[in-house]
Amino acid sequence: MQTREDILAAIRDIMVEMFEIDAAAIVPEAKLYEDLDFDSIDAVDMIVRLKEVTGKMVKPEDFKTARSIADVVEAVYRLLQE
């Protein structure tokens, strides 16, 4: 998972697997809460899964401002650069 495209693919896989969200709906501009019906519990589950996938310590505050799939991709990308 080095590029933003790789990260998007991984996030898409996680969201399809864990939350049964249609893969076609998981696009960078999709809004987590409005478009994908994500909630705060889903967000915590997603953070735990991203920690497993990246092997990095994922802090919930890194994702507090995430409103879209693109925001999540960017947060993970920054995390992987550390």
N, CA, C and O atoms as a MOPAC input file, in Angstrom:
PM7 MOZYME 1SCF
protein

 N      0.84100 1    -1.18700 1     0.00000 1
 C      0.00000 1     0.00000 1     0.00000 1
 C      0.87700 1     1.23800 1     0.00000 1
 O      1.15500 1     1.80700 1     1.05600 1
 N      1.30500 1     1.64700 1    -1.15300 1
 C      2.18800 1     2.80800 1    -1.21200 1
 C      1.51500 1     4.01500 1    -1.85100 1
 O      1.70600 1     5.14600 1    -1.40400 1
 N      0.73700 1     3.77900 1    -2.88600 1
 C      0.12100 1     4.90900 1    -3.58900 1
 C     -1.29300 1     5.14800 1    -3.06900 1
 O     -1.88400 1     4.29400 1    -2.40700 1
 N     -1.80900 1     6.30400 1    -3.37800 1
 C     -3.19300 1     6.61700 1    -2.99100 1
 C     -4.16800 1     5.63800 1    -3.64200 1
 O     -5.19500 1     5.29500 1    -3.05500 1
 N     -3.84300 1     5.18800 1    -4.86200 1
 C     -4.70300 1     4.21600 1    -5.54500 1
 C     -4.71300 1     2.88900 1    -4.79000 1
 O     -5.76200 1     2.25900 1    -4.65300 1
 N     -3.54600 1     2.46400 1    -4.30000 1
 C     -3.45800 1     1.22900 1    -3.50400 1
 C     -4.27300 1     1.36100 1    -2.22200 1
 O     -4.97700 1     0.43600 1    -1.81800 1
 N     -4.16400 1     2.52600 1    -1.59200 1
 C     -4.88300 1     2.76700 1    -0.34300 1
 C     -6.38900 1     2.75500 1    -0.60300 1
 O     -7.14700 1     2.16600 1     0.16700 1
 N     -6.82000 1     3.39700 1    -1.67300 1
 C     -8.23600 1     3.40600 1    -2.02700 1
 C     -8.73200 1     1.97400 1    -2.23400 1
 O     -9.80900 1     1.61400 1    -1.75900 1
 N     -7.95500 1     1.16600 1    -2.93600 1
 C     -8.34700 1    -0.22700 1    -3.18200 1
 C     -8.47100 1    -0.99300 1    -1.86800 1
 O     -9.40500 1    -1.77500 1    -1.68700 1
 N     -7.52600 1    -0.76800 1    -0.94900 1
 C     -7.56500 1    -1.44900 1     0.35100 1
 C     -8.77400 1    -1.00200 1     1.16000 1
 O     -9.44400 1    -1.82500 1     1.78300 1
 N     -9.05600 1     0.29600 1     1.15400 1
 C    -10.22200 1     0.82900 1     1.87200 1
 C    -11.50600 1     0.25800 1     1.27000 1
 O    -12.43000 1    -0.11300 1     1.99400 1
 N    -11.55100 1     0.19200 1    -0.04600 1
 C    -12.73100 1    -0.37200 1    -0.71900 1
 C    -12.93100 1    -1.82900 1    -0.28500 1
 O    -14.04900 1    -2.24100 1     0.02600 1
 N    -11.84600 1    -2.60100 1    -0.26700 1
 C    -11.93700 1    -4.00900 1     0.15400 1
 C    -12.45900 1    -4.12600 1     1.58000 1
 O    -13.33300 1    -4.94400 1     1.86400 1
 N    -11.91700 1    -3.30300 1     2.47200 1
 C    -12.33200 1    -3.32700 1     3.87900 1
 C    -13.81500 1    -2.98200 1     4.00500 1
 O    -14.55300 1    -3.65300 1     4.72500 1
 N    -14.24300 1    -1.94400 1     3.30900 1
 C    -15.62900 1    -1.48500 1     3.44000 1
 C    -16.62100 1    -2.49000 1     2.85600 1
 O    -17.72100 1    -2.66100 1     3.38200 1
 N    -16.23200 1    -3.14200 1     1.78200 1
 C    -17.10000 1    -4.17300 1     1.19600 1
 C    -17.18700 1    -5.36400 1     2.15400 1
 O    -18.27000 1    -5.87900 1     2.43000 1
 N    -16.02200 1    -5.78900 1     2.65300 1
 C    -15.95200 1    -6.95300 1     3.53300 1
 C    -16.65500 1    -6.70400 1     4.87200 1
 O    -17.45600 1    -7.52900 1     5.31300 1
 N    -16.35900 1    -5.57600 1     5.51700 1
 C    -16.84400 1    -5.33900 1     6.87200 1
 C    -18.25500 1    -4.75900 1     6.93500 1
 O    -19.02200 1    -5.07700 1     7.84300 1
 N    -18.59200 1    -3.91100 1     5.97200 1
 C    -19.84000 1    -3.15800 1     6.08200 1
 C    -20.81300 1    -3.43900 1     4.95000 1
 O    -21.89500 1    -2.85600 1     4.88700 1
 N    -20.41300 1    -4.35100 1     4.04200 1
 C    -21.26500 1    -4.74900 1     2.91700 1
 C    -21.73900 1    -3.54700 1     2.09500 1
 O    -22.88400 1    -3.48400 1     1.64900 1
 N    -20.82500 1    -2.60600 1     1.91200 1
 C    -21.11200 1    -1.43300 1     1.07600 1
 C    -20.76500 1    -1.80100 1    -0.36600 1
 O    -19.75300 1    -2.45600 1    -0.61500 1
 N    -21.58500 1    -1.39000 1    -1.29500 1
 C    -21.35700 1    -1.66100 1    -2.70500 1
 C    -20.03200 1    -1.02400 1    -3.14400 1
 O    -19.82700 1     0.17700 1    -2.97100 1
 N    -19.14500 1    -1.83100 1    -3.70700 1
 C    -17.81900 1    -1.35300 1    -4.12200 1
 C    -17.91400 1    -0.16400 1    -5.07600 1
 O    -17.08000 1     0.74000 1    -5.02500 1
 N    -18.92300 1    -0.15900 1    -5.94100 1
 C    -19.08200 1     0.93200 1    -6.90800 1
 C    -19.37600 1     2.27000 1    -6.22500 1
 O    -19.13000 1     3.33000 1    -6.80000 1
 N    -19.90200 1     2.21800 1    -5.00100 1
 C    -20.23000 1     3.45200 1    -4.27000 1
 C    -19.01400 1     4.04200 1    -3.57400 1
 O    -19.03800 1     5.19800 1    -3.15100 1
 N    -17.94500 1     3.25100 1    -3.45300 1
 C    -16.77200 1     3.68600 1    -2.69500 1
 C    -15.79900 1     4.38000 1    -3.63800 1
 O    -14.84100 1     3.78700 1    -4.13300 1
 N    -16.07800 1     5.64500 1    -3.86300 1
 C    -15.27800 1     6.48800 1    -4.74900 1
 C    -14.74400 1     7.65300 1    -3.91900 1
 O    -15.32200 1     7.97800 1    -2.88200 1
 N    -13.65800 1     8.28400 1    -4.35000 1
 C    -13.04800 1     9.34000 1    -3.53100 1
 C    -14.01800 1    10.43000 1    -3.07200 1
 O    -13.90500 1    10.92100 1    -1.94800 1
 N    -14.96300 1    10.81000 1    -3.92200 1
 C    -15.85400 1    11.91400 1    -3.55100 1
 C    -17.03300 1    11.48200 1    -2.67900 1
 O    -17.80100 1    12.32900 1    -2.22300 1
 N    -17.18800 1    10.18200 1    -2.44000 1
 C    -18.30500 1     9.69400 1    -1.61600 1
 C    -18.16400 1    10.19900 1    -0.17900 1
 O    -17.09500 1    10.10000 1     0.42200 1
 N    -19.24300 1    10.73500 1     0.35600 1
 C    -19.26800 1    11.21600 1     1.73800 1
 C    -19.56300 1    10.03100 1     2.65400 1
 O    -20.51100 1     9.28100 1     2.42500 1
 N    -18.74200 1     9.87000 1     3.69500 1
 C    -18.86100 1     8.70600 1     4.57500 1
 C    -20.23900 1     8.60400 1     5.20900 1
 O    -20.88000 1     7.55500 1     5.15000 1
 N    -20.68700 1     9.68000 1     5.80700 1
 C    -21.91800 1     9.62000 1     6.60300 1
 C    -23.17100 1     9.79200 1     5.74800 1
 O    -24.17100 1     9.10700 1     5.96600 1
 N    -23.12000 1    10.70400 1     4.77800 1
 C    -24.30100 1    10.96100 1     3.96300 1
 C    -24.48900 1     9.89000 1     2.88500 1
 O    -25.58100 1     9.33900 1     2.74800 1
 N    -23.43800 1     9.59200 1     2.12300 1
 C    -23.57300 1     8.69400 1     0.97100 1
 C    -23.46800 1     7.21700 1     1.34900 1
 O    -24.16300 1     6.37400 1     0.78200 1
 N    -22.59600 1     6.91000 1     2.31000 1
 C    -22.29500 1     5.50400 1     2.60900 1
 C    -22.94200 1     5.01300 1     3.90300 1
 O    -22.76100 1     3.85900 1     4.29300 1
 N    -23.70100 1     5.89700 1     4.57200 1
 C    -24.42700 1     5.53000 1     5.78000 1
 C    -23.49100 1     4.98100 1     6.86400 1
 O    -23.84000 1     4.06000 1     7.60300 1
 N    -22.31200 1     5.56300 1     6.93600 1
 C    -21.30300 1     5.21300 1     7.93700 1
 C    -21.71300 1     5.84600 1     9.25600 1
 O    -22.33100 1     6.91100 1     9.25600 1
 N    -21.38800 1     5.22200 1    10.37500 1
 C    -21.62900 1     5.86600 1    11.66500 1
 C    -20.35800 1     5.80500 1    12.51000 1
 O    -19.34500 1     5.25800 1    12.07400 1
 N    -20.41300 1     6.36300 1    13.71100 1
 C    -19.19600 1     6.46100 1    14.52500 1
 C    -18.65700 1     5.08800 1    14.92500 1
 O    -17.44300 1     4.92300 1    15.04600 1
 N    -19.52300 1     4.11000 1    15.13200 1
 C    -19.06800 1     2.75500 1    15.46500 1
 C    -18.35300 1     2.14700 1    14.25700 1
 O    -17.31100 1     1.51000 1    14.40700 1
 N    -18.91200 1     2.34300 1    13.06100 1
 C    -18.24200 1     1.88300 1    11.83900 1
 C    -16.86100 1     2.51400 1    11.71900 1
 O    -15.89700 1     1.85200 1    11.33500 1
 N    -16.77400 1     3.79900 1    12.04900 1
 C    -15.49400 1     4.51100 1    11.94700 1
 C    -14.45100 1     3.88500 1    12.87200 1
 O    -13.29700 1     3.71400 1    12.48000 1
 N    -14.85200 1     3.54300 1    14.09600 1
 C    -13.92100 1     2.90600 1    15.03500 1
 C    -13.47500 1     1.54900 1    14.49700 1
 O    -12.29000 1     1.22100 1    14.53800 1
 N    -14.42200 1     0.76200 1    13.99300 1
 C    -14.08300 1    -0.54500 1    13.41500 1
 C    -13.11200 1    -0.39300 1    12.24600 1
 O    -12.18300 1    -1.18500 1    12.08700 1
 N    -13.34100 1     0.63000 1    11.44000 1
 C    -12.48600 1     0.89800 1    10.27800 1
 C    -11.06800 1     1.26500 1    10.73700 1
 O    -10.08800 1     0.81300 1    10.14600 1
 N    -10.96300 1     2.07700 1    11.78100 1
 C     -9.64900 1     2.48300 1    12.30600 1
 C     -8.88100 1     1.26600 1    12.81000 1
 O     -7.68300 1     1.13600 1    12.56000 1
 N     -9.57100 1     0.37300 1    13.52000 1
 C     -8.93100 1    -0.85100 1    14.02600 1
 C     -8.41600 1    -1.68900 1    12.85600 1
 O     -7.29700 1    -2.19900 1    12.89300 1
 N     -9.24400 1    -1.82700 1    11.81800 1
 C     -8.85900 1    -2.63500 1    10.64800 1
 C     -7.68600 1    -1.98000 1     9.90400 1
 O     -6.77800 1    -2.67800 1     9.45300 1
 N     -7.69500 1    -0.66800 1     9.77600 1
 C     -6.59000 1     0.02900 1     9.10200 1
 C     -5.29200 1    -0.15700 1     9.87300 1
 O     -4.22600 1    -0.27900 1     9.27000 1
 N     -5.37000 1    -0.18000 1    11.19900 1
 C     -4.18100 1    -0.42500 1    12.01300 1
 C     -3.61400 1    -1.80600 1    11.70400 1
 O     -2.40000 1    -1.96600 1    11.57000 1
 N     -4.49900 1    -2.81400 1    11.59000 1
 C     -4.06000 1    -4.17000 1    11.26200 1
 C     -3.40400 1    -4.20500 1     9.87500 1
 O     -2.35700 1    -4.82400 1     9.68800 1
 N     -4.02700 1    -3.54100 1     8.92500 1
 C     -3.55500 1    -3.57600 1     7.53800 1
 C     -2.23200 1    -2.82800 1     7.36300 1
 O     -1.33900 1    -3.29300 1     6.65400 1
 N     -2.11200 1    -1.66300 1     8.01400 1
 C     -0.92100 1    -0.82900 1     7.81300 1
 C      0.21100 1    -1.17500 1     8.76900 1
 O      1.37300 1    -0.88300 1     8.48900 1
 N     -0.12500 1    -1.80100 1     9.90400 1
 C      0.88100 1    -2.05900 1    10.92500 1
 C      1.30700 1    -0.79500 1    11.65400 1
 O      2.29000 1    -0.80400 1    12.39600 1
 N      0.57400 1     0.28900 1    11.44700 1
 C      0.88900 1     1.57600 1    12.08200 1
 C     -0.12200 1     1.86700 1    13.17700 1
 O     -1.25700 1     1.39100 1    13.14000 1
 N      0.30300 1     2.64800 1    14.14200 1
 C     -0.60800 1     3.09200 1    15.18300 1
 C     -1.52400 1     4.15500 1    14.59100 1
 O     -1.08100 1     5.25300 1    14.25500 1
 N     -2.78300 1     3.82500 1    14.46900 1
 C     -3.75400 1     4.74300 1    13.89700 1
 C     -4.47100 1     5.44100 1    15.04400 1
 O     -5.08700 1     4.79100 1    15.88900 1
 N     -4.38700 1     6.75400 1    15.06800 1
 C     -5.03500 1     7.52100 1    16.12400 1
 C     -6.39800 1     8.01100 1    15.62500 1
 O     -6.49200 1     8.59200 1    14.54400 1
 N     -7.44500 1     7.77900 1    16.40700 1
 C     -8.77600 1     8.22600 1    15.96600 1
 C     -8.82200 1     9.69900 1    15.58400 1
 O     -9.55100 1    10.08400 1    14.66900 1
 N     -8.04100 1    10.52900 1    16.28600 1
 C     -8.08200 1    11.96300 1    15.95200 1
 C     -7.57900 1    12.25500 1    14.54400 1
 O     -7.92500 1    13.28300 1    13.96100 1
 N     -6.75400 1    11.34700 1    13.98800 1
 C     -6.29400 1    11.51500 1    12.61000 1
 C     -7.45900 1    11.42900 1    11.62700 1
 O     -7.37400 1    11.91900 1    10.50100 1
 N     -8.54400 1    10.80100 1    12.06800 1
 C     -9.66900 1    10.56500 1    11.17200 1
 C    -10.89400 1    11.39100 1    11.54000 1
 O    -11.92400 1    11.30400 1    10.87200 1
 N    -10.79200 1    12.19500 1    12.60200 1
 C    -11.95300 1    12.98900 1    13.04800 1
 C    -12.45500 1    13.94100 1    11.97400 1
 O    -13.65700 1    14.18300 1    11.87000 1
 N    -11.55500 1    14.47300 1    11.18900 1
 C    -11.96500 1    15.44600 1    10.17700 1
 C    -12.33500 1    14.78800 1     8.85100 1
 O    -12.77500 1    15.47200 1     7.92600 1
 N    -12.16400 1    13.47700 1     8.74600 1
 C    -12.46800 1    12.78000 1     7.49300 1
 C    -13.96900 1    12.80100 1     7.23000 1
 O    -14.76700 1    12.36100 1     8.05800 1
 N    -14.33100 1    13.31500 1     6.07700 1
 C    -15.74300 1    13.36800 1     5.70400 1
 C    -16.01400 1    12.56500 1     4.42800 1
 O    -17.15600 1    12.20900 1     4.13900 1
 N    -14.95800 1    12.28600 1     3.67700 1
 C    -15.12800 1    11.57200 1     2.40700 1
 C    -14.09600 1    10.45100 1     2.31600 1
 O    -13.16200 1    10.37500 1     3.11400 1
 N    -14.28600 1     9.59800 1     1.34100 1
 C    -13.31700 1     8.53000 1     1.09900 1
 C    -11.94300 1     9.14400 1     0.79700 1
 O    -10.92500 1     8.63200 1     1.26300 1
 N    -11.90700 1    10.21400 1     0.03700 1
 C    -10.63200 1    10.87100 1    -0.28200 1
 C     -9.91400 1    11.32100 1     0.99200 1
 O     -8.69000 1    11.22300 1     1.07900 1
 N    -10.67100 1    11.81600 1     1.98400 1
 C    -10.06300 1    12.23800 1     3.25500 1
 C     -9.42200 1    11.05300 1     3.97700 1
 O     -8.33600 1    11.17500 1     4.54200 1
 N    -10.10600 1     9.90600 1     3.95200 1
 C     -9.56800 1     8.70400 1     4.60300 1
 C     -8.30000 1     8.25300 1     3.88200 1
 O     -7.30200 1     7.91700 1     4.52000 1
 N     -8.34400 1     8.24800 1     2.55400 1
 C     -7.15800 1     7.87100 1     1.75800 1
 C     -5.98800 1     8.77900 1     2.12600 1
 O     -4.87200 1     8.30400 1     2.33600 1
 N     -6.23900 1    10.06300 1     2.20100 1
 C     -5.17400 1    11.02800 1     2.50400 1
 C     -4.61800 1    10.80700 1     3.91700 1
 O     -3.40600 1    10.87700 1     4.12500 1
 N     -5.49300 1    10.54400 1     4.87500 1
 C     -5.04300 1    10.30700 1     6.25900 1
 C     -4.16200 1     9.06400 1     6.33200 1
 O     -3.13400 1     9.07200 1     7.01000 1
 N     -4.55500 1     8.00200 1     5.64300 1
 C     -3.75400 1     6.76400 1     5.63000 1
 C     -2.43000 1     7.01300 1     4.90800 1
 O     -1.37700 1     6.55200 1     5.35000 1
 N     -2.49100 1     7.74600 1     3.79300 1
 C     -1.28300 1     8.05400 1     3.02700 1
 C     -0.27400 1     8.80100 1     3.92200 1
 O      0.90800 1     8.45800 1     3.94400 1
 N     -0.74200 1     9.81600 1     4.65100 1
 C      0.14000 1    10.56500 1     5.54800 1
 C      0.71800 1     9.65200 1     6.62700 1
 O      1.89900 1     9.74500 1     6.96100 1
 N     -0.11000 1     8.78500 1     7.16100 1
 C      0.32100 1     7.84400 1     8.20000 1
 C      1.45000 1     6.95100 1     7.68000 1
 O      2.42000 1     6.69200 1     8.39300 1
 N      1.32500 1     6.48900 1     6.45500 1
 C      2.33300 1     5.60000 1     5.88400 1
 C      3.63100 1     6.31900 1     5.56400 1
 O      4.66300 1     5.67300 1     5.37900 1
 N      3.59800 1     7.64800 1     5.49500 1
 C      4.81500 1     8.41900 1     5.21600 1
 C      5.63300 1     8.65600 1     6.47900 1
 O      6.79300 1     9.05900 1     6.39300 1
 N      5.05600 1     8.41400 1     7.63600 1
 C      5.72900 1     8.69300 1     8.90900 1
 C      6.85700 1     7.69700 1     9.15800 1
 O      7.53600 1     7.77600 1    10.18200 1

